[in-house]
């Protein structure tokens, strides 16, 4: 199964009763293990979590800390990009050349490198003296 297939399959488990906008994400860690996540909304609308954040949390809980590849999928007209916060979360665990495949449930895809989606990312090296 491809990473995009993993994201597509997990998307159905998203909890999006308010927006109806279900998102699935899958991350392949450098170890080769795959971690998935879905968006989870709640009544305090801005307090929900993104699918990418869930997949990253699962990856860290699983003992991995380096992202090799990301796939994100939603039911929208154009391939869905990670939000700005998730781009920064991905940058915490991925190098700039990591591919991020964005997709629609209808089959459209677009792949970009992390450094194309988040040029000039703020990283831990910025905090070093």
Number of C-alpha atoms within 10 A of each C-alpha: 5 9 20 21 16 21 27 23 15 20 26 13 15 19 19 16 12 10 9 11 15 23 30 30 33 33 29 20 22 14 12 12 13 20 25 28 28 27 22 19 21 13 9 7 11 8 10 14 17 22 27 29 21 19 24 27 16 17 24 14 11 12 10 19 17 20 24 20 23 29 29 31 33 23 18 15 11 16 21 21 20 25 12 11 12 17 20 18 15 25 20 17 19 22 16 17 13 19 20 24 23 22 26 19 17 13 10 14 17 14 14 14 17 22 17 13 18 15 10 9 15 12 12 8 7 8 7 6 4
